[in-house]
């Protein structure tokens, strides 16, 4: 029931997860998929006004996931 653009975005989200070495697809990967697939993330005005580019989002995702992993490592 998904449009071709939505299928492309989901596939891109899976690629993002794999590229980051993750064994799951989470909301962070979906966000990156939306930013990569032009038909999905087609509101550049909104994204630009938020200062949200693919590069910025990916950097923040990596930082946050690393912080979460460090926190979990400290609790073990």
MMTF fields as JSON, N, C-alpha, C and O atoms, coordinates in Angstrom:
{
  "mmtfVersion": "1.0.0",
  "mmtfProducer": "UNKNOWN",
  "numBonds": 303,
  "numAtoms": 304,
  "numGroups": 76,
  "numChains": 1,
  "numModels": 1,
  "chainsPerModel": [1],
  "groupsPerChain": [76],
  "chainIdList": ["A"],
  "bondAtomList": [4, 2, 8, 6, 12, 10, 16, 14, 20, 18, 24, 22, 28, 26, 32, 30, 36, 34, 40, 38, 44, 42, 48, 46, 52, 50, 56, 54, 60, 58, 64, 62, 68, 66, 72, 70, 76, 74, 80, 78, 84, 82, 88, 86, 92, 90, 96, 94, 100, 98, 104, 102, 108, 106, 112, 110, 116, 114, 120, 118, 124, 122, 128, 126, 132, 130, 136, 134, 140, 138, 144, 142, 148, 146, 152, 150, 156, 154, 160, 158, 164, 162, 168, 166, 172, 170, 176, 174, 180, 178, 184, 182, 188, 186, 192, 190, 196, 194, 200, 198, 204, 202, 208, 206, 212, 210, 216, 214, 220, 218, 224, 222, 228, 226, 232, 230, 236, 234, 240, 238, 244, 242, 248, 246, 252, 250, 256, 254, 260, 258, 264, 262, 268, 266, 272, 270, 276, 274, 280, 278, 284, 282, 288, 286, 292, 290, 296, 294, 300, 298],
  "bondOrderList": [1, 1, 1, 1, 1, 1, 1, 1, 1, 1, 1, 1, 1, 1, 1, 1, 1, 1, 1, 1, 1, 1, 1, 1, 1, 1, 1, 1, 1, 1, 1, 1, 1, 1, 1, 1, 1, 1, 1, 1, 1, 1, 1, 1, 1, 1, 1, 1, 1, 1, 1, 1, 1, 1, 1, 1, 1, 1, 1, 1, 1, 1, 1, 1, 1, 1, 1, 1, 1, 1, 1, 1, 1, 1, 1],
  "groupList": [{"groupName": "UNK", "atomNameList": ["N", "CA", "C", "O"], "elementList": ["N", "C", "C", "O"], "formalChargeList": [0, 0, 0, 0], "bondAtomList": [1, 0, 2, 1, 3, 2], "bondOrderList": [1, 1, 2], "singleLetterCode": "X", "chemCompType": "L-PEPTIDE LINKING"}],
  "groupTypeList": [0, 0, 0, 0, 0, 0, 0, 0, 0, 0, 0, 0, 0, 0, 0, 0, 0, 0, 0, 0, 0, 0, 0, 0, 0, 0, 0, 0, 0, 0, 0, 0, 0, 0, 0, 0, 0, 0, 0, 0, 0, 0, 0, 0, 0, 0, 0, 0, 0, 0, 0, 0, 0, 0, 0, 0, 0, 0, 0, 0, 0, 0, 0, 0, 0, 0, 0, 0, 0, 0, 0, 0, 0, 0, 0, 0],
  "groupIdList": [1, 2, 3, 4, 5, 6, 7, 8, 9, 10, 11, 12, 13, 14, 15, 16, 17, 18, 19, 20, 21, 22, 23, 24, 25, 26, 27, 28, 29, 30, 31, 32, 33, 34, 35, 36, 37, 38, 39, 40, 41, 42, 43, 44, 45, 46, 47, 48, 49, 50, 51, 52, 53, 54, 55, 56, 57, 58, 59, 60, 61, 62, 63, 64, 65, 66, 67, 68, 69, 70, 71, 72, 73, 74, 75, 76],
  "secStructList": [7, 7, 7, 2, 2, 2, 2, 2, 2, 2, 2, 2, 2, 2, 2, 2, 2, 2, 2, 6, 6, 7, 1, 1, 7, 7, 2, 2, 2, 2, 2, 2, 2, 2, 2, 2, 1, 6, 6, 6, 1, 7, 7, 2, 2, 2, 2, 2, 2, 6, 6, 7, 7, 2, 2, 2, 2, 2, 2, 2, 2, 2, 2, 2, 2, 2, 2, 2, 2, 2, 2, 2, 2, 2, 2, 7],
  "xCoordList": [0.803, 0.0, 0.847, 0.294, 2.181, 3.044, 3.306, 3.363, 3.463, 3.829, 5.264, 6.004, 5.648, 7.017, 8.019, 9.103, 7.669, 8.564, 8.718, 9.818, 7.621, 7.688, 8.527, 9.305, 8.373, 9.191, 10.666, 11.523, 10.952, 12.336, 12.906, 14.058, 12.099, 12.536, 12.806, 13.79, 11.943, 12.152, 13.417, 14.162, 13.658, 14.889, 16.109, 17.128, 16.0, 17.106, 17.331, 18.475, 16.264, 16.396, 17.156, 18.007, 16.849, 17.565, 19.044, 19.916, 19.329, 20.73, 21.453, 22.61, 20.778, 21.377, 21.719, 22.794, 20.804, 21.05, 22.274, 23.132, 22.348, 23.484, 24.772, 25.788, 24.734, 25.927, 26.435, 27.638, 25.51, 25.897, 26.246, 26.61, 26.133, 26.478, 25.403, 25.695, 24.169, 23.078, 22.333, 22.259, 21.788, 21.049, 19.535, 18.789, 19.102, 17.688, 17.459, 18.405, 16.203, 15.837, 14.951, 13.839, 15.469, 14.739, 14.313, 14.526, 13.716, 13.232, 14.362, 14.155, 15.55, 16.687, 17.033, 17.415, 16.898, 17.181, 16.073, 16.332, 14.834, 13.716, 13.9, 13.648, 14.34, 14.603, 15.644, 15.456, 16.731, 17.776, 17.242, 17.584, 16.41, 15.791, 14.914, 14.927, 14.151, 13.299, 14.144, 13.778, 15.262, 16.118, 16.844, 17.217, 17.049, 17.757, 16.819, 17.195, 15.614, 14.677, 13.925, 13.105, 14.197, 13.632, 12.11, 11.534, 11.454, 9.989, 9.339, 8.202, 10.054, 9.521, 9.87, 8.993, 11.13, 11.567, 11.535, 12.533, 10.373, 10.294, 9.883, 9.417, 10.041, 9.721, 11.002, 11.225, 11.846, 13.141, 13.012, 13.888, 11.936, 11.765, 11.664, 12.324, 10.85, 10.705, 12.021, 12.473, 12.629, 13.885, 14.964, 15.702, 15.059, 16.067, 15.818, 16.759, 14.549, 14.256, 14.64, 14.925, 14.647, 15.065, 16.565, 17.103, 17.245, 18.678, 18.981, 20.071, 18.004, 18.125, 18.48, 17.645, 19.715, 20.174, 20.519, 20.603, 20.717, 21.118, 22.404, 22.522, 23.359, 24.661, 24.532, 25.131, 23.75, 23.545, 22.828, 23.222, 21.77, 20.996, 21.849, 21.798, 22.63, 23.462, 24.487, 24.721, 25.091, 26.072, 25.42, 25.986, 24.225, 23.517, 23.112, 23.199, 22.669, 22.293, 23.5, 23.406, 24.625, 25.841, 26.229, 26.547, 26.207, 26.577, 25.644, 26.095, 24.341, 23.377, 23.463, 23.405, 23.602, 23.713, 24.976, 24.954, 26.082, 27.32, 27.146, 27.654, 26.437, 26.202, 25.353, 25.624, 24.339, 23.475, 24.279, 24.158, 25.098, 25.912, 26.902, 27.144, 27.468, 28.403, 27.691, 28.223, 26.484, 25.702, 25.39, 25.512, 24.999, 24.666, 25.902, 25.832, 27.035, 28.275, 28.711, 29.286, 28.436, 28.813, 27.919, 28.334, 26.711, 25.778, 25.989, 25.491, 26.712, 26.887, 27.874, 28.141],
  "yCoordList": [-1.218, 0.0, 1.284, 2.383, 1.157, 2.329, 2.85, 2.08, 4.154, 4.753, 4.357, 3.882, 4.553, 4.214, 5.083, 4.616, 6.342, 7.232, 6.738, 6.767, 6.288, 5.778, 4.506, 4.32, 3.63, 2.412, 2.763, 2.151, 3.755, 4.193, 4.746, 4.477, 5.52, 6.093, 4.987, 5.054, 3.975, 2.875, 2.094, 1.686, 1.888, 1.213, 2.048, 1.509, 3.363, 4.254, 4.227, 4.266, 4.162, 4.079, 2.811, 2.835, 1.707, 0.454, 0.597, 0.117, 1.253, 1.486, 2.333, 2.069, 3.345, 4.215, 3.409, 3.573, 2.541, 1.714, 0.828, 0.714, 0.207, -0.663, 0.144, -0.278, 1.308, 2.165, 2.583, 2.75, 2.75, 3.154, 1.952, 2.116, 0.757, -0.441, -0.872, -1.57, -0.468, -0.819, -2.038, -2.253, -2.827, -4.028, -3.822, -4.782, -2.6, -2.246, -1.002, -0.295, -0.741, 0.507, 1.271, 0.852, 2.393, 3.21, 4.533, 4.798, 5.35, 6.645, 7.513, 8.317, 7.351, 8.128, 7.777, 8.647, 6.504, 6.07, 6.535, 6.902, 6.513, 7.013, 8.495, 8.928, 9.269, 10.687, 10.866, 11.672, 10.127, 10.236, 9.818, 10.43, 8.787, 8.364, 9.445, 9.665, 10.12, 11.222, 12.347, 12.946, 12.625, 13.71, 13.364, 14.261, 12.075, 11.657, 11.553, 11.929, 11.05, 10.826, 12.12, 12.553, 12.742, 14.068, 14.126, 15.132, 13.08, 13.117, 13.099, 13.544, 12.589, 12.514, 13.796, 14.451, 14.141, 15.341, 16.545, 17.25, 16.781, 17.795, 19.17, 20.0, 19.423, 20.742, 21.404, 21.519, 21.842, 22.393, 23.642, 23.914, 24.404, 25.606, 25.249, 25.868, 24.264, 23.83, 23.273, 23.644, 22.388, 21.786, 22.844, 22.84, 23.75, 24.813, 25.725, 26.129, 26.048, 26.941, 26.312, 27.015, 24.994, 24.275, 24.036, 23.543, 24.39, 24.137, 22.659, 22.203, 21.908, 20.457, 20.007, 20.019, 19.618, 19.012, 17.566, 17.166, 16.794, 15.407, 15.336, 14.53, 16.178, 16.15, 16.462, 15.788, 17.484, 17.864, 16.741, 16.365, 16.212, 15.153, 13.916, 13.325, 13.517, 12.318, 12.513, 11.61, 13.693, 13.974, 13.883, 13.301, 14.465, 14.421, 12.998, 12.608, 12.22, 10.832, 10.058, 9.344, 10.204, 9.493, 9.902, 9.046, 11.194, 11.675, 11.11, 10.658, 11.138, 10.695, 9.186, 8.728, 8.421, 6.965, 6.614, 5.735, 7.3, 7.053, 7.395, 6.678, 8.477, 8.858, 7.813, 7.466, 7.32, 6.292, 5.021, 4.41, 4.63, 3.433, 3.608, 2.669, 4.786, 5.047, 4.976, 4.419, 5.541, 5.488, 4.045, 3.661, 3.273, 1.866, 1.085, 0.186, 1.422, 0.752, 1.049, 0.193, 2.268, 2.673, 2.005, 1.84, 1.623, 1.02, -0.484, -1.094, -1.078, -2.541, -2.95, -4.14],
  "zCoordList": [0.0, 0.0, 0.0, 0.056, -0.062, -0.026, -1.428, -2.386, -1.541, -2.822, -3.159, -2.297, -4.406, -4.795, -4.047, -3.697, -3.798, -3.045, -1.601, -1.049, -0.996, 0.38, 0.441, 1.377, -0.553, -0.603, -0.741, -0.105, -1.579, -1.767, -0.46, -0.119, 0.268, 1.538, 2.559, 3.295, 2.608, 3.548, 3.205, 4.096, 1.914, 1.49, 1.866, 2.296, 1.703, 2.067, 3.573, 4.025, 4.351, 5.809, 6.189, 7.079, 5.516, 5.787, 5.408, 6.132, 4.278, 3.889, 4.925, 5.252, 5.436, 6.444, 7.694, 8.27, 8.109, 9.294, 9.074, 9.949, 7.909, 7.602, 7.566, 8.118, 6.916, 6.826, 8.204, 8.407, 9.147, 10.493, 11.378, 12.542, 10.821, 11.575, 12.557, 13.528, 12.317, 13.223, 12.697, 11.487, 13.599, 13.212, 13.356, 13.548, 13.265, 13.358, 12.509, 12.162, 12.178, 11.513, 12.492, 12.814, 12.95, 13.91, 13.314, 12.131, 14.139, 13.67, 13.132, 12.223, 13.693, 13.217, 11.773, 10.991, 11.425, 10.058, 9.116, 7.97, 9.614, 8.808, 8.488, 7.364, 9.478, 9.248, 8.155, 7.244, 8.239, 7.221, 5.856, 4.844, 5.817, 4.559, 3.96, 2.748, 4.809, 4.341, 3.752, 2.74, 4.385, 3.904, 2.614, 1.858, 2.349, 1.144, -0.058, -1.168, 0.151, -0.957, -1.244, -0.434, -2.394, -2.684, -2.696, -2.283, -3.155, -3.243, -1.864, -1.703, -0.878, 0.481, 1.234, 1.795, 1.242, 1.949, 1.028, 0.876, 0.409, -0.638, -0.125, -0.906, 1.142, 1.66, 2.154, 3.359, 1.21, 1.625, 2.489, 3.31, 2.317, 3.125, 4.598, 5.433, 4.923, 6.311, 6.834, 7.917, 6.067, 6.503, 6.663, 7.648, 5.694, 5.775, 6.972, 7.656, 7.225, 8.351, 9.683, 10.652, 9.724, 10.926, 10.954, 11.945, 9.853, 9.756, 9.62, 9.965, 9.111, 9.052, 7.639, 6.734, 7.477, 6.231, 6.53, 7.691, 5.495, 5.685, 6.495, 7.418, 6.148, 6.81, 8.302, 9.139, 8.622, 10.027, 10.772, 11.876, 10.155, 10.81, 11.045, 12.124, 10.049, 10.204, 11.32, 12.123, 11.362, 12.42, 13.797, 14.722, 13.927, 15.218, 15.582, 16.746, 14.594, 14.852, 15.372, 16.37, 14.695, 15.113, 16.528, 17.353, 16.817, 18.152, 19.217, 20.27, 18.939, 19.944, 20.182, 21.323, 19.103, 19.26, 20.032, 20.893, 19.729, 20.476, 21.951, 22.813, 22.251, 23.645, 24.36, 25.51, 23.687, 24.282, 24.545, 25.607, 23.576, 23.749, 24.897, 25.655, 25.028, 26.127, 27.473, 28.433, 27.541, 28.785, 29.167, 30.33, 28.206, 28.476, 28.87, 29.708, 28.268, 28.607, 30.025, 30.698, 30.482, 31.837, 32.882, 34.029, 32.505, 33.465, 33.604, 34.55, 32.684, 32.718, 33.775, 33.943]
}
